Every structure is written in structure tokens, then in C-alpha cells.
């Protein structure tokens, strides 16, 4: 059994709420995290990880909010993620992801006067959906490489296909490699079951965004997105910006020349395989403008 002392800030109450997770079933490094200030905090933030990855990806952002800005931080683990034995993410459901996020928001709201929310990729999409539907989100919305649109001209077609029976037909093609690979904090591939649930979520957020065309969204938003992102199309963020009250939207747009990949936006340090040698390339590169990004966030918090 893994020693709790070896896994700092592990959110044990989270396992009691969602018993499909436990200390023994969740991979080291992939567990849900909680950090609360020693004295009561007036502000809290829920930070949600992306598809196939884990709360580890949000730790550098969370540490900034905790150490520099004085927030309580809550990093939920989404259903079927971060497991030692993921079983091809069988039974994964968007409704459970929303329940995971909702629980974190409830705990945050019980401990602080103001609750913000943010996330990476799918976590950003879940955060947007929650921010406009849950009145307990009274603070800013933070979007990092938010998956509001799939990348490339075929993006809309991919979303449609993922929502149809074709996913079931193509399912067998998704079994060619295991989900657990060299990466310590994410699965080795995107599971089609989970991708289908993301497509359902994007459909919901598309409708929300369209609904704000007549009456703009009056929500304070900070969005960080790379023009080099080939996973989540930056056009999704641009569409959201167009339907948000102008002075409420702060866009930290990372130039294509910086070469910042989709998940790297939230990384202060690169990620290496556990057995990497000194000459090996990282599995994920750090964001070279991470400090400028968090300073821009901090100026608004």
C-alpha cells in the first residue's frame, strides 16, 4: 500500500466521495490534490486537468495561486483517469466528470467567499460549462488550451463522428496499445470512449456560446492559448471572446513562433520518463513564457 506521506497534498476526502478511486488504485503522481491555507482564505480555485492526463498538469498553476495569491486550491481527478488499471476507460461518462468538478466546487465554496475555476483542454471546457451553470462560481474563469473546438478544418466533422455509432464501430482500432505507457502523469493514448464524452461536452458548450450572441456573456475570463496548438483550435477561444463583454476577456495569446504545444501551456517544468537518461528529450516541454503568463493571471486575481 502506498504511503500517504509519499504523496503530498493527496485529497483523501475525494476518494470517500468517489469510491471508484482510492490510494491503491490511483497512480503515483496522478492523484487528486488539495491545498488549504493555514488561516481561512477568502478565495479558492478549482483547477481541472485534461483528457487522458491528471491533476499533476495543474500543479504549477495551483502552486502559484496558493503560494503567491493566497488561494485555497482543489484539483479533482476525473472519472477513469489516473488509474493503475484503466481497463480502456470502460464506463466513462461526462456526467461523472461534471459530478467530479461539482464536488470540488462545493468544497471550495464551503471554505472561501469567492470561488474561481479553470482548467487545461477538456478541463477548460468543463470549467467553462460549470462557470456559466453553477452560481457558486463567483470568481474568474481561467482557460488553458481549452478544448472548445477540435483543431484543423476537419474539426467539426470529427466532433460529429465522435457523437455517432461510428465510435463503436471503430472501437477495436483503439486497442492496439495499452493506456499505460512511459508517461508518469497521463495515458499513452486518447481512448475513444473518453473522446466521445468530450465531443458531447463540446456540443453542449457550442450551444452555450451560440446563446450569448444576442446577449454577451458578462463573465470575467482569462484565456491562455498557443497559436501552435494542433489539438484544440484557437478559433474556439476566439469565438468565446466574440460573445463575451469586451472588458471582461483577457487573452494571453502565445505566438506560433514560441512553439508551445497543447499541454505545455500549463507546465513550468518539462516532464521526463521515469527512466530517462540525461540525453533524452522530455515527454512534454515546459512553457517558455510560463512566468509571464502567471504574472498576467496574478494581475487580475
Secondary structure, 3 states (H helix, E strand, C coil): CCCHHHCCCECHHHHHHCCCCCCCCECCCCCCEEECCCCCCCEEEEEECCCCCCHHHHHHHHHHHHHHCCCEEEECCCCCCCECCCHHHCCCCHHHHHHHHHHHHHHHHHHCCEEEEEEECHHHHHHHHHHHHCCCCCCCEEEECCCCCECCCCHHHHHHHHCCCHHHHHHHHHHCCCCCCCCCCCCCCCCHHHHHHHHHHHHHHHHHHHHCCCCCECCCEEEEEECCCCCECHHHHHHHHHCECHHHEEEEEECHHHCCCCHHHHCCCCECCCCCCCCCCCCECCCCCHHHHHHHHHCCC
